Amino acid sequence: MKPRQTKIVPQKDLFQPQLVDIINPNHPLVRLAKIIDWNLLDNELGVHFATVGAAALPIRLMAGLLYLQCPLPPLMTQF
């Protein structure tokens, strides 16, 4: 089954820091994530999911994990 659409909740938790405040915005993987058109990726890969059954994991998660399995160039490994 296709993955459920995630809801973006802008409400901040008073005691939890935001992920964007923790990660380095200049890291190559963070910059790459901003460049990728995730909606296009969802549309292109979403046709390969069934319409019945349990909801799948988000396509963005699966594509990101597959990318991380590839060997990283030496420039990215120094961060």
All heavy atoms as a GROMACS GRO file, in nm:
protein
  626
    1MET      N    1   0.084  -0.118   0.000
    1MET     CA    2   0.000   0.000   0.000
    1MET      C    3   0.088   0.124   0.000
    1MET      O    4   0.199   0.122   0.052
    1MET     CB    5  -0.090  -0.003   0.124
    1MET     CG    6  -0.188   0.107   0.129
    1MET     SD    7  -0.306   0.076   0.261
    1MET     CE    8  -0.421   0.203   0.224
    2LYS      N    9   0.038   0.229  -0.056
    2LYS     CA   10   0.114   0.354  -0.060
    2LYS      C   11   0.133   0.409   0.081
    2LYS      O   12   0.052   0.388   0.169
    2LYS     CB   13   0.040   0.457  -0.146
    2LYS     CG   14   0.036   0.419  -0.290
    2LYS     CD   15  -0.028   0.528  -0.372
    2LYS     CE   16  -0.028   0.487  -0.518
    2LYS     NZ   17  -0.084   0.587  -0.604
    3PRO      N   18   0.244   0.482   0.103
    3PRO     CA   19   0.266   0.539   0.236
    3PRO      C   20   0.167   0.649   0.267
    3PRO      O   21   0.116   0.716   0.178
    3PRO     CB   22   0.408   0.594   0.228
    3PRO     CG   23   0.450   0.586   0.088
    3PRO     CD   24   0.353   0.502   0.013
    4ARG      N   25   0.139   0.666   0.395
    4ARG     CA   26   0.051   0.775   0.438
    4ARG      C   27   0.123   0.908   0.422
    4ARG      O   28   0.245   0.916   0.435
    4ARG     CB   29   0.014   0.757   0.583
    4ARG     CG   30  -0.069   0.635   0.609
    4ARG     CD   31  -0.113   0.631   0.754
    4ARG     NE   32  -0.177   0.505   0.780
    4ARG     CZ   33  -0.134   0.416   0.868
    4ARG    NH1   34  -0.028   0.442   0.941
    4ARG    NH2   35  -0.197   0.303   0.885
    5GLN      N   36   0.048   1.012   0.395
    5GLN     CA   37   0.104   1.145   0.387
    5GLN      C   38   0.132   1.196   0.527
    5GLN      O   39   0.047   1.185   0.616
    5GLN     CB   40   0.010   1.241   0.314
    5GLN     CG   41  -0.013   1.205   0.169
    5GLN     CD   42   0.115   1.221   0.088
    5GLN    OE1   43   0.197   1.307   0.115
    5GLN    NE2   44   0.132   1.135  -0.010
    6THR      N   45   0.250   1.250   0.549
    6THR     CA   46   0.285   1.301   0.681
    6THR      C   47   0.231   1.443   0.696
    6THR      O   48   0.231   1.521   0.602
    6THR     CB   49   0.436   1.300   0.703
    6THR    OG1   50   0.497   1.378   0.600
    6THR    CG2   51   0.491   1.159   0.700
    7LYS      N   52   0.187   1.473   0.816
    7LYS     CA   53   0.137   1.606   0.846
    7LYS      C   54   0.249   1.686   0.911
    7LYS      O   55   0.315   1.638   1.002
    7LYS     CB   56   0.017   1.599   0.939
    7LYS     CG   57  -0.101   1.528   0.879
    7LYS     CD   58  -0.214   1.519   0.978
    7LYS     CE   59  -0.329   1.440   0.919
    7LYS     NZ   60  -0.438   1.424   1.015
    8ILE      N   61   0.269   1.806   0.864
    8ILE     CA   62   0.371   1.893   0.921
    8ILE      C   63   0.304   1.978   1.029
    8ILE      O   64   0.210   2.053   1.002
    8ILE     CB   65   0.434   1.982   0.813
    8ILE    CG1   66   0.503   1.895   0.708
    8ILE    CG2   67   0.531   2.080   0.875
    8ILE    CD1   68   0.555   1.972   0.590
    9VAL      N   69   0.351   1.961   1.151
    9VAL     CA   70   0.296   2.036   1.264
    9VAL      C   71   0.398   2.143   1.302
    9VAL      O   72   0.507   2.111   1.349
    9VAL     CB   73   0.269   1.942   1.384
    9VAL    CG1   74   0.210   2.021   1.500
    9VAL    CG2   75   0.177   1.829   1.342
   10PRO      N   76   0.364   2.270   1.283
   10PRO     CA   77   0.461   2.377   1.312
   10PRO      C   78   0.479   2.405   1.460
   10PRO      O   79   0.563   2.484   1.498
   10PRO     CB   80   0.402   2.498   1.240
   10PRO     CG   81   0.256   2.471   1.236
   10PRO     CD   82   0.241   2.321   1.227
   11GLN      N   83   0.401   2.340   1.546
   11GLN     CA   84   0.410   2.367   1.688
   11GLN      C   85   0.543   2.315   1.743
   11GLN      O   86   0.583   2.202   1.718
   11GLN     CB   87   0.294   2.299   1.761
   11GLN     CG   88   0.292   2.325   1.909
   11GLN     CD   89   0.173   2.257   1.975
   11GLN    OE1   90   0.100   2.183   1.912
   11GLN    NE2   91   0.153   2.284   2.101
   12LYS      N   92   0.612   2.398   1.820
   12LYS     CA   93   0.740   2.360   1.876
   12LYS      C   94   0.722   2.310   2.019
   12LYS      O   95   0.638   2.359   2.092
   12LYS     CB   96   0.836   2.480   1.877
   12LYS     CG   97   0.876   2.524   1.739
   12LYS     CD   98   0.977   2.635   1.746
   12LYS     CE   99   1.020   2.676   1.608
   12LYS     NZ  100   1.122   2.779   1.612
   13ASP      N  101   0.805   2.213   2.054
   13ASP     CA  102   0.807   2.162   2.190
   13ASP      C  103   0.904   2.247   2.270
   13ASP      O  104   1.017   2.269   2.228
   13ASP     CB  105   0.849   2.016   2.191
   13ASP     CG  106   0.833   1.951   2.327
   13ASP    OD1  107   0.795   2.022   2.423
   13ASP    OD2  108   0.858   1.831   2.338
   14LEU      N  109   0.862   2.293   2.384
   14LEU     CA  110   0.941   2.385   2.464
   14LEU      C  111   1.073   2.324   2.509
   14LEU      O  112   1.176   2.391   2.514
   14LEU     CB  113   0.860   2.431   2.585
   14LEU     CG  114   0.926   2.530   2.679
   14LEU    CD1  115   0.958   2.660   2.607
   14LEU    CD2  116   0.836   2.556   2.798
   15PHE      N  117   1.074   2.194   2.539
   15PHE     CA  118   1.192   2.131   2.596
   15PHE      C  119   1.272   2.048   2.497
   15PHE      O  120   1.373   1.989   2.534
   15PHE     CB  121   1.152   2.044   2.715
   15PHE     CG  122   1.081   2.123   2.822
   15PHE    CD1  123   0.946   2.109   2.841
   15PHE    CD2  124   1.151   2.214   2.900
   15PHE    CE1  125   0.879   2.183   2.939
   15PHE    CE2  126   1.087   2.288   2.997
   15PHE     CZ  127   0.951   2.272   3.017
   16GLN      N  128   1.229   2.038   2.373
   16GLN     CA  129   1.299   1.958   2.273
   16GLN      C  130   1.358   2.051   2.167
   16GLN      O  131   1.288   2.131   2.107
   16GLN     CB  132   1.203   1.860   2.204
   16GLN     CG  133   1.150   1.753   2.296
   16GLN     CD  134   1.258   1.655   2.336
   16GLN    OE1  135   1.350   1.629   2.259
   16GLN    NE2  136   1.248   1.601   2.456
   17PRO      N  137   1.489   2.041   2.141
   17PRO     CA  138   1.547   2.123   2.034
   17PRO      C  139   1.503   2.071   1.896
   17PRO      O  140   1.476   1.953   1.879
   17PRO     CB  141   1.698   2.104   2.053
   17PRO     CG  142   1.711   1.975   2.125
   17PRO     CD  143   1.588   1.959   2.208
   18GLN      N  144   1.490   2.162   1.803
   18GLN     CA  145   1.454   2.125   1.667
   18GLN      C  146   1.573   2.061   1.597
   18GLN      O  147   1.687   2.097   1.622
   18GLN     CB  148   1.408   2.249   1.590
   18GLN     CG  149   1.282   2.313   1.644
   18GLN     CD  150   1.161   2.226   1.621
   18GLN    OE1  151   1.143   2.172   1.512
   18GLN    NE2  152   1.080   2.211   1.723
   19LEU      N  153   1.547   1.967   1.507
   19LEU     CA  154   1.653   1.900   1.434
   19LEU      C  155   1.734   1.998   1.352
   19LEU      O  156   1.857   1.986   1.343
   19LEU     CB  157   1.595   1.790   1.345
   19LEU     CG  158   1.695   1.707   1.268
   19LEU    CD1  159   1.789   1.633   1.363
   19LEU    CD2  160   1.625   1.609   1.177
   20VAL      N  161   1.670   2.100   1.295
   20VAL     CA  162   1.742   2.198   1.214
   20VAL      C  163   1.840   2.279   1.298
   20VAL      O  164   1.935   2.336   1.245
   20VAL     CB  165   1.646   2.292   1.138
   20VAL    CG1  166   1.566   2.217   1.036
   20VAL    CG2  167   1.555   2.365   1.234
   21ASP      N  168   1.818   2.285   1.428
   21ASP     CA  169   1.911   2.355   1.517
   21ASP      C  170   2.031   2.268   1.555
   21ASP      O  171   2.132   2.320   1.602
   21ASP     CB  172   1.839   2.399   1.645
   21ASP     CG  173   1.728   2.498   1.617
   21ASP    OD1  174   1.737   2.570   1.516
   21ASP    OD2  175   1.632   2.503   1.697
   22ILE      N  176   2.020   2.138   1.537
   22ILE     CA  177   2.126   2.045   1.576
   22ILE      C  178   2.220   2.013   1.462
   22ILE      O  179   2.342   2.007   1.480
   22ILE     CB  180   2.064   1.915   1.632
   22ILE    CG1  181   1.981   1.945   1.757
   22ILE    CG2  182   2.171   1.812   1.662
   22ILE    CD1  183   1.902   1.828   1.807
   23ILE      N  184   2.165   1.991   1.342
   23ILE     CA  185   2.249   1.947   1.230
   23ILE      C  186   2.322   2.063   1.165
   23ILE      O  187   2.280   2.179   1.177
   23ILE     CB  188   2.166   1.871   1.125
   23ILE    CG1  189   2.057   1.961   1.066
   23ILE    CG2  190   2.104   1.746   1.183
   23ILE    CD1  191   1.983   1.899   0.952
   24ASN      N  192   2.428   2.030   1.096
   24ASN     CA  193   2.508   2.130   1.024
   24ASN      C  194   2.443   2.154   0.887
   24ASN      O  195   2.440   2.065   0.804
   24ASN     CB  196   2.651   2.077   1.007
   24ASN     CG  197   2.739   2.172   0.930
   24ASN    OD1  198   2.700   2.283   0.896
   24ASN    ND2  199   2.859   2.127   0.900
   25PRO      N  200   2.391   2.275   0.860
   25PRO     CA  201   2.324   2.299   0.732
   25PRO      C  202   2.419   2.298   0.612
   25PRO      O  203   2.375   2.290   0.499
   25PRO     CB  204   2.260   2.437   0.750
   25PRO     CG  205   2.336   2.501   0.860
   25PRO     CD  206   2.387   2.390   0.948
   26ASN      N  207   2.549   2.302   0.638
   26ASN     CA  208   2.646   2.300   0.528
   26ASN      C  209   2.697   2.160   0.496
   26ASN      O  210   2.780   2.143   0.408
   26ASN     CB  211   2.764   2.390   0.561
   26ASN     CG  212   2.722   2.535   0.569
   26ASN    OD1  213   2.638   2.581   0.492
   26ASN    ND2  214   2.776   2.608   0.665
   27HIS      N  215   2.649   2.060   0.569
   27HIS     CA  216   2.690   1.922   0.541
   27HIS      C  217   2.640   1.884   0.401
   27HIS      O  218   2.528   1.920   0.362
   27HIS     CB  219   2.633   1.827   0.646
   27HIS     CG  220   2.689   1.690   0.639
   27HIS    ND1  221   2.644   1.597   0.548
   27HIS    CD2  222   2.788   1.630   0.709
   27HIS    CE1  223   2.711   1.485   0.564
   27HIS    NE2  224   2.800   1.503   0.661
   28PRO      N  225   2.722   1.812   0.324
   28PRO     CA  226   2.682   1.778   0.186
   28PRO      C  227   2.551   1.700   0.177
   28PRO      O  228   2.474   1.721   0.083
   28PRO     CB  229   2.799   1.693   0.136
   28PRO     CG  230   2.915   1.735   0.219
   28PRO     CD  231   2.859   1.772   0.352
   29LEU      N  232   2.521   1.613   0.272
   29LEU     CA  233   2.396   1.537   0.266
   29LEU      C  234   2.276   1.626   0.295
   29LEU      O  235   2.168   1.606   0.238
   29LEU     CB  236   2.400   1.419   0.362
   29LEU     CG  237   2.496   1.307   0.326
   29LEU    CD1  238   2.497   1.201   0.434
   29LEU    CD2  239   2.463   1.248   0.191
   30VAL      N  240   2.292   1.726   0.379
   30VAL     CA  241   2.183   1.820   0.407
   30VAL      C  242   2.157   1.905   0.283
   30VAL      O  243   2.042   1.928   0.245
   30VAL     CB  244   2.216   1.907   0.529
   30VAL    CG1  245   2.110   2.013   0.552
   30VAL    CG2  246   2.233   1.822   0.653
   31ARG      N  247   2.264   1.950   0.219
   31ARG     CA  248   2.247   2.029   0.095
   31ARG      C  249   2.183   1.944  -0.013
   31ARG      O  250   2.100   1.992  -0.090
   31ARG     CB  251   2.381   2.084   0.050
   31ARG     CG  252   2.435   2.189   0.146
   31ARG     CD  253   2.553   2.263   0.090
   31ARG     NE  254   2.645   2.177   0.018
   31ARG     CZ  255   2.776   2.177   0.033
   31ARG    NH1  256   2.832   2.259   0.117
   31ARG    NH2  257   2.852   2.095  -0.037
   32LEU      N  258   2.222   1.816  -0.024
   32LEU     CA  259   2.163   1.727  -0.124
   32LEU      C  260   2.014   1.707  -0.099
   32LEU      O  261   1.935   1.707  -0.193
   32LEU     CB  262   2.235   1.592  -0.122
   32LEU     CG  263   2.181   1.486  -0.217
   32LEU    CD1  264   2.201   1.532  -0.362
   32LEU    CD2  265   2.249   1.354  -0.194
   33ALA      N  266   1.975   1.693   0.028
   33ALA     CA  267   1.833   1.674   0.060
   33ALA      C  268   1.749   1.796   0.019
   33ALA      O  269   1.632   1.782  -0.014
   33ALA     CB  270   1.817   1.648   0.209
   34LYS      N  271   1.810   1.914   0.021
   34LYS     CA  272   1.738   2.035  -0.021
   34LYS      C  273   1.724   2.043  -0.173
   34LYS      O  274   1.632   2.104  -0.224
   34LYS     CB  275   1.809   2.159   0.032
   34LYS     CG  276   1.800   2.173   0.182
   34LYS     CD  277   1.876   2.294   0.231
   34LYS     CE  278   1.874   2.303   0.382
   34LYS     NZ  279   1.952   2.416   0.433
   35ILE      N  280   1.817   1.980  -0.244
   35ILE     CA  281   1.817   1.986  -0.390
   35ILE      C  282   1.718   1.888  -0.451
   35ILE      O  283   1.654   1.917  -0.552
   35ILE     CB  284   1.959   1.958  -0.445
   35ILE    CG1  285   2.054   2.070  -0.404
   35ILE    CG2  286   1.958   1.942  -0.596
   35ILE    CD1  287   2.199   2.040  -0.434
   36ILE      N  288   1.701   1.772  -0.389
   36ILE     CA  289   1.615   1.666  -0.443
   36ILE      C  290   1.469   1.711  -0.443
   36ILE      O  291   1.420   1.765  -0.344
   36ILE     CB  292   1.632   1.537  -0.362
   36ILE    CG1  293   1.773   1.483  -0.378
   36ILE    CG2  294   1.529   1.432  -0.404
   36ILE    CD1  295   1.804   1.364  -0.292
   37ASP      N  296   1.402   1.687  -0.554
   37ASP     CA  297   1.259   1.716  -0.566
   37ASP      C  298   1.183   1.594  -0.511
   37ASP      O  299   1.157   1.497  -0.582
   37ASP     CB  300   1.221   1.742  -0.711
   37ASP     CG  301   1.077   1.783  -0.728
   37ASP    OD1  302   1.005   1.795  -0.627
   37ASP    OD2  303   1.035   1.802  -0.844
   38TRP      N  304   1.149   1.598  -0.383
   38TRP     CA  305   1.089   1.482  -0.316
   38TRP      C  306   0.949   1.455  -0.367
   38TRP      O  307   0.906   1.339  -0.369
   38TRP     CB  308   1.090   1.502  -0.165
   38TRP     CG  309   1.228   1.504  -0.109
   38TRP    CD1  310   1.298   1.612  -0.064
   38TRP    CD2  311   1.317   1.391  -0.095
   38TRP    NE1  312   1.423   1.573  -0.023
   38TRP    CE2  313   1.438   1.439  -0.041
   38TRP    CE3  314   1.306   1.256  -0.123
   38TRP    CZ2  315   1.545   1.355  -0.013
   38TRP    CZ3  316   1.414   1.173  -0.095
   38TRP    CH2  317   1.531   1.222  -0.042
   39ASN      N  318   0.875   1.555  -0.407
   39ASN     CA  319   0.740   1.533  -0.460
   39ASN      C  320   0.746   1.457  -0.592
   39ASN      O  321   0.666   1.366  -0.616
   39ASN     CB  322   0.666   1.666  -0.480
   39ASN     CG  323   0.631   1.730  -0.348
   39ASN    OD1  324   0.607   1.661  -0.250
   39ASN    ND2  325   0.629   1.862  -0.345
   40LEU      N  326   0.841   1.491  -0.678
   40LEU     CA  327   0.858   1.418  -0.803
   40LEU      C  328   0.897   1.273  -0.776
   40LEU      O  329   0.845   1.181  -0.839
   40LEU     CB  330   0.965   1.486  -0.890
   40LEU     CG  331   1.000   1.415  -1.020
   40LEU    CD1  332   0.882   1.419  -1.116
   40LEU    CD2  333   1.121   1.478  -1.084
   41LEU      N  334   0.985   1.253  -0.680
   41LEU     CA  335   1.027   1.118  -0.643
   41LEU      C  336   0.907   1.038  -0.591
   41LEU      O  337   0.890   0.921  -0.627
   41LEU     CB  338   1.137   1.125  -0.538
   41LEU     CG  339   1.210   0.996  -0.509
   41LEU    CD1  340   1.294   0.954  -0.628
   41LEU    CD2  341   1.299   1.013  -0.388
   42ASP      N  342   0.823   1.100  -0.508
   42ASP     CA  343   0.703   1.034  -0.459
   42ASP      C  344   0.610   0.995  -0.573
   42ASP      O  345   0.556   0.884  -0.575
   42ASP     CB  346   0.627   1.125  -0.363
   42ASP     CG  347   0.676   1.115  -0.221
   42ASP    OD1  348   0.741   1.014  -0.188
   42ASP    OD2  349   0.649   1.208  -0.143
   43ASN      N  350   0.592   1.085  -0.667
   43ASN     CA  351   0.502   1.057  -0.779
   43ASN      C  352   0.556   0.947  -0.870
   43ASN      O  353   0.480   0.862  -0.917
   43ASN     CB  354   0.476   1.184  -0.860
   43ASN     CG  355   0.398   1.287  -0.782
   43ASN    OD1  356   0.327   1.253  -0.688
   43ASN    ND2  357   0.413   1.413  -0.818
   44GLU      N  358   0.685   0.948  -0.896
   44GLU     CA  359   0.744   0.850  -0.986
   44GLU      C  360   0.749   0.710  -0.924
   44GLU      O  361   0.723   0.611  -0.991
   44GLU     CB  362   0.885   0.893  -1.028
   44GLU     CG  363   0.888   1.017  -1.113
   44GLU     CD  364   0.826   0.996  -1.251
   44GLU    OE1  365   0.844   0.887  -1.309
   44GLU    OE2  366   0.758   1.089  -1.298
   45LEU      N  367   0.785   0.702  -0.797
   45LEU     CA  368   0.798   0.572  -0.731
   45LEU      C  369   0.668   0.525  -0.669
   45LEU      O  370   0.651   0.405  -0.643
   45LEU     CB  371   0.908   0.577  -0.624
   45LEU     CG  372   1.049   0.602  -0.675
   45LEU    CD1  373   1.147   0.610  -0.560
   45LEU    CD2  374   1.092   0.494  -0.773
   46GLY      N  375   0.574   0.615  -0.647
   46GLY     CA  376   0.447   0.579  -0.584
   46GLY      C  377   0.362   0.486  -0.667
   46GLY      O  378   0.279   0.412  -0.612
   47VAL      N  379   0.381   0.484  -0.798
   47VAL     CA  380   0.301   0.395  -0.883
   47VAL      C  381   0.339   0.249  -0.863
   47VAL      O  382   0.264   0.160  -0.904
   47VAL     CB  383   0.315   0.434  -1.032
   47VAL    CG1  384   0.263   0.574  -1.055
   47VAL    CG2  385   0.459   0.422  -1.078
   48HIS      N  386   0.451   0.222  -0.801
   48HIS     CA  387   0.496   0.085  -0.780
   48HIS      C  388   0.445   0.027  -0.648
   48HIS      O  389   0.478  -0.087  -0.615
   48HIS     CB  390   0.649   0.078  -0.784
   48HIS     CG  391   0.705   0.122  -0.914
   48HIS    ND1  392   0.693   0.048  -1.030
   48HIS    CD2  393   0.770   0.235  -0.949
   48HIS    CE1  394   0.751   0.112  -1.129
   48HIS    NE2  395   0.798   0.226  -1.083
   49PHE      N  396   0.365   0.102  -0.573
   49PHE     CA  397   0.308   0.055  -0.449
   49PHE      C  398   0.166   0.005  -0.473
   49PHE      O  399   0.093   0.058  -0.555
   49PHE     CB  400   0.304   0.167  -0.344
   49PHE     CG  401   0.438   0.199  -0.285
   49PHE    CD1  402   0.520   0.294  -0.343
   49PHE    CD2  403   0.483   0.132  -0.172
   49PHE    CE1  404   0.643   0.323  -0.289
   49PHE    CE2  405   0.606   0.161  -0.118
   49PHE     CZ  406   0.687   0.256  -0.176
   50ALA      N  407   0.127  -0.098  -0.399
   50ALA     CA  408  -0.009  -0.151  -0.409
   50ALA      C  409  -0.106  -0.055  -0.341
   50ALA      O  410  -0.068   0.030  -0.261
   50ALA     CB  411  -0.016  -0.288  -0.343
   51THR      N  412  -0.233  -0.070  -0.371
   51THR     CA  413  -0.335   0.017  -0.312
   51THR      C  414  -0.405  -0.049  -0.194
   51THR      O  415  -0.489   0.013  -0.131
   51THR     CB  416  -0.439   0.057  -0.418
   51THR    OG1  417  -0.495  -0.062  -0.473
   51THR    CG2  418  -0.376   0.142  -0.526
   52VAL      N  419  -0.373  -0.174  -0.165
   52VAL     CA  420  -0.436  -0.245  -0.052
   52VAL      C  421  -0.328  -0.294   0.043
   52VAL      O  422  -0.211  -0.307   0.006
   52VAL     CB  423  -0.521  -0.364  -0.101
   52VAL    CG1  424  -0.639  -0.316  -0.181
   52VAL    CG2  425  -0.439  -0.462  -0.180
   53GLY      N  426  -0.367  -0.319   0.166
   53GLY     CA  427  -0.272  -0.371   0.264
   53GLY      C  428  -0.226  -0.264   0.360
   53GLY      O  429  -0.279  -0.153   0.364
   54ALA      N  430  -0.126  -0.298   0.438
   54ALA     CA  431  -0.072  -0.205   0.538
   54ALA      C  432   0.003  -0.092   0.469
   54ALA      O  433   0.059  -0.109   0.360
   54ALA     CB  434   0.021  -0.279   0.633
   55ALA      N  435   0.004   0.023   0.533
   55ALA     CA  436   0.074   0.139   0.476
   55ALA      C  437   0.224   0.114   0.475
   55ALA      O  438   0.281   0.055   0.567
   55ALA     CB  439   0.043   0.263   0.558
   56ALA      N  440   0.287   0.157   0.367
   56ALA     CA  441   0.431   0.139   0.351
   56ALA      C  442   0.506   0.251   0.423
   56ALA      O  443   0.448   0.350   0.467
   56ALA     CB  444   0.466   0.141   0.203
   57LEU      N  445   0.637   0.233   0.433
   57LEU     CA  446   0.722   0.340   0.486
   57LEU      C  447   0.728   0.452   0.383
   57LEU      O  448   0.710   0.429   0.262
   57LEU     CB  449   0.861   0.287   0.513
   57LEU     CG  450   0.870   0.183   0.626
   57LEU    CD1  451   1.011   0.125   0.632
   57LEU    CD2  452   0.832   0.244   0.758
   58PRO      N  453   0.754   0.576   0.426
   58PRO     CA  454   0.760   0.687   0.330
   58PRO      C  455   0.868   0.665   0.225
   58PRO      O  456   0.976   0.612   0.253
   58PRO     CB  457   0.795   0.807   0.419
   58PRO     CG  458   0.751   0.769   0.556
   58PRO     CD  459   0.769   0.620   0.564
   59ILE      N  460   0.839   0.705   0.103
   59ILE     CA  461   0.932   0.688  -0.009
   59ILE      C  462   1.059   0.767   0.016
   59ILE      O  463   1.169   0.722  -0.016
   59ILE     CB  464   0.864   0.730  -0.141
   59ILE    CG1  465   0.749   0.633  -0.171
   59ILE    CG2  466   0.964   0.732  -0.255
   59ILE    CD1  467   0.665   0.672  -0.289
   60ARG      N  468   1.047   0.883   0.078
   60ARG     CA  469   1.166   0.964   0.108
   60ARG      C  470   1.261   0.889   0.200
   60ARG      O  471   1.382   0.892   0.182
   60ARG     CB  472   1.123   1.096   0.171
   60ARG     CG  473   1.237   1.187   0.203
   60ARG     CD  474   1.190   1.320   0.256
   60ARG     NE  475   1.305   1.404   0.286
   60ARG     CZ  476   1.303   1.533   0.296
   60ARG    NH1  477   1.189   1.597   0.277
   60ARG    NH2  478   1.410   1.602   0.324
   61LEU      N  479   1.207   0.820   0.299
   61LEU     CA  480   1.289   0.742   0.391
   61LEU      C  481   1.360   0.629   0.316
   61LEU      O  482   1.480   0.607   0.333
   61LEU     CB  483   1.203   0.685   0.504
   61LEU     CG  484   1.271   0.584   0.596
   61LEU    CD1  485   1.382   0.651   0.677
   61LEU    CD2  486   1.170   0.517   0.687
   62MET      N  487   1.286   0.556   0.234
   62MET     CA  488   1.344   0.442   0.164
   62MET      C  489   1.450   0.487   0.063
   62MET      O  490   1.556   0.425   0.053
   62MET     CB  491   1.234   0.362   0.093
   62MET     CG  492   1.132   0.304   0.189
   62MET     SD  493   1.204   0.211   0.326
   62MET     CE  494   1.284   0.079   0.244
   63ALA      N  495   1.425   0.595  -0.008
   63ALA     CA  496   1.524   0.646  -0.105
   63ALA      C  497   1.648   0.696  -0.032
   63ALA      O  498   1.761   0.674  -0.076
   63ALA     CB  499   1.463   0.757  -0.189
   64GLY      N  500   1.630   0.763   0.081
   64GLY     CA  501   1.743   0.811   0.159
   64GLY      C  502   1.828   0.698   0.214
   64GLY      O  503   1.951   0.704   0.212
   65LEU      N  504   1.763   0.592   0.263
   65LEU     CA  505   1.838   0.478   0.314
   65LEU      C  506   1.914   0.406   0.203
   65LEU      O  507   2.027   0.362   0.223
   65LEU     CB  508   1.743   0.381   0.386
   65LEU     CG  509   1.685   0.431   0.517
   65LEU    CD1  510   1.582   0.333   0.571
   65LEU    CD2  511   1.795   0.456   0.619
   66LEU      N  512   1.853   0.394   0.086
   66LEU     CA  513   1.923   0.333  -0.027
   66LEU      C  514   2.044   0.416  -0.068
   66LEU      O  515   2.150   0.363  -0.102
   66LEU     CB  516   1.828   0.315  -0.145
   66LEU     CG  517   1.728   0.202  -0.132
   66LEU    CD1  518   1.627   0.207  -0.247
   66LEU    CD2  519   1.798   0.068  -0.128
   67TYR      N  520   2.029   0.548  -0.064
   67TYR     CA  521   2.142   0.635  -0.099
   67TYR      C  522   2.256   0.620   0.002
   67TYR      O  523   2.373   0.618  -0.035
   67TYR     CB  524   2.097   0.782  -0.105
   67TYR     CG  525   2.209   0.874  -0.143
   67TYR    CD1  526   2.249   0.887  -0.274
   67TYR    CD2  527   2.277   0.946  -0.046
   67TYR    CE1  528   2.353   0.970  -0.310
   67TYR    CE2  529   2.382   1.028  -0.080
   67TYR     CZ  530   2.419   1.040  -0.212
   67TYR     OH  531   2.524   1.122  -0.246
   68LEU      N  532   2.221   0.608   0.130
   68LEU     CA  533   2.324   0.596   0.233
   68LEU      C  534   2.398   0.463   0.227
   68LEU      O  535   2.508   0.450   0.281
   68LEU     CB  536   2.263   0.614   0.371
   68LEU     CG  537   2.221   0.757   0.405
   68LEU    CD1  538   2.152   0.762   0.540
   68LEU    CD2  539   2.340   0.851   0.401
   69GLN      N  540   2.341   0.362   0.160
   69GLN     CA  541   2.411   0.234   0.144
   69GLN      C  542   2.526   0.245   0.046
   69GLN      O  543   2.618   0.164   0.050
   69GLN     CB  544   2.315   0.126   0.098
   69GLN     CG  545   2.223   0.077   0.204
   69GLN     CD  546   2.134  -0.035   0.154
   69GLN    OE1  547   2.117  -0.056   0.034
   69GLN    NE2  548   2.074  -0.108   0.246
   70CYS      N  549   2.521   0.345  -0.041
   70CYS     CA  550   2.627   0.363  -0.140
   70CYS      C  551   2.751   0.421  -0.071
   70CYS      O  552   2.739   0.499   0.024
   70CYS     CB  553   2.582   0.459  -0.250
   70CYS     SG  554   2.440   0.400  -0.341
   71PRO      N  555   2.870   0.385  -0.118
   71PRO     CA  556   2.991   0.444  -0.058
   71PRO      C  557   2.993   0.595  -0.081
   71PRO      O  558   2.962   0.643  -0.190
   71PRO     CB  559   3.105   0.378  -0.133
   71PRO     CG  560   3.046   0.265  -0.210
   71PRO     CD  561   2.899   0.289  -0.221
   72LEU      N  562   3.028   0.668   0.024
   72LEU     CA  563   3.034   0.814   0.014
   72LEU      C  564   3.170   0.858  -0.037
   72LEU      O  565   3.271   0.796  -0.004
   72LEU     CB  566   3.009   0.876   0.151
   72LEU     CG  567   2.870   0.855   0.211
   72LEU    CD1  568   2.865   0.914   0.350
   72LEU    CD2  569   2.764   0.917   0.125
   73PRO      N  570   3.174   0.965  -0.114
   73PRO     CA  571   3.303   1.020  -0.157
   73PRO      C  572   3.384   1.065  -0.035
   73PRO      O  573   3.327   1.098   0.069
   73PRO     CB  574   3.265   1.140  -0.244
   73PRO     CG  575   3.122   1.121  -0.278
   73PRO     CD  576   3.062   1.037  -0.171
   74PRO      N  577   3.516   1.068  -0.045
   74PRO     CA  578   3.600   1.106   0.069
   74PRO      C  579   3.566   1.243   0.127
   74PRO      O  580   3.581   1.265   0.247
   74PRO     CB  581   3.741   1.105   0.012
   74PRO     CG  582   3.734   1.018  -0.107
   74PRO     CD  583   3.594   1.030  -0.160
   75LEU      N  584   3.518   1.335   0.046
   75LEU     CA  585   3.484   1.469   0.094
   75LEU      C  586   3.372   1.462   0.198
   75LEU      O  587   3.372   1.535   0.297
   75LEU     CB  588   3.442   1.559  -0.022
   75LEU     CG  589   3.401   1.701   0.013
   75LEU    CD1  590   3.519   1.775   0.074
   75LEU    CD2  591   3.352   1.774  -0.109
   76MET      N  592   3.273   1.375   0.178
   76MET     CA  593   3.159   1.366   0.269
   76MET      C  594   3.192   1.290   0.397
   76MET      O  595   3.127   1.309   0.498
   76MET     CB  596   3.042   1.298   0.200
   76MET     CG  597   2.976   1.382   0.096
   76MET     SD  598   2.826   1.302   0.045
   76MET     CE  599   2.780   1.401  -0.093
   77THR      N  600   3.292   1.204   0.395
   77THR     CA  601   3.321   1.123   0.512
   77THR      C  602   3.399   1.200   0.618
   77THR      O  603   3.412   1.153   0.730
   77THR     CB  604   3.401   0.997   0.474
   77THR    OG1  605   3.520   1.037   0.406
   77THR    CG2  606   3.318   0.907   0.384
   78GLN      N  607   3.450   1.317   0.587
   78GLN     CA  608   3.528   1.390   0.686
   78GLN      C  609   3.442   1.471   0.782
   78GLN      O  610   3.491   1.528   0.876
   78GLN     CB  611   3.628   1.482   0.617
   78GLN     CG  612   3.565   1.592   0.532
   78GLN     CD  613   3.669   1.675   0.462
   78GLN    OE1  614   3.783   1.677   0.504
   78GLN    NE2  615   3.631   1.741   0.355
   79PHE      N  616   3.310   1.476   0.763
   79PHE     CA  617   3.222   1.552   0.852
   79PHE      C  618   3.182   1.472   0.970
   79PHE      O  619   3.142   1.377   0.990
   79PHE     CB  620   3.099   1.602   0.776
   79PHE     CG  621   3.131   1.715   0.685
   79PHE    CD1  622   3.153   1.694   0.551
   79PHE    CD2  623   3.141   1.844   0.734
   79PHE    CE1  624   3.183   1.798   0.467
   79PHE    CE2  625   3.172   1.949   0.650
   79PHE     CZ  626   3.192   1.925   0.516
   0.00000   0.00000   0.00000
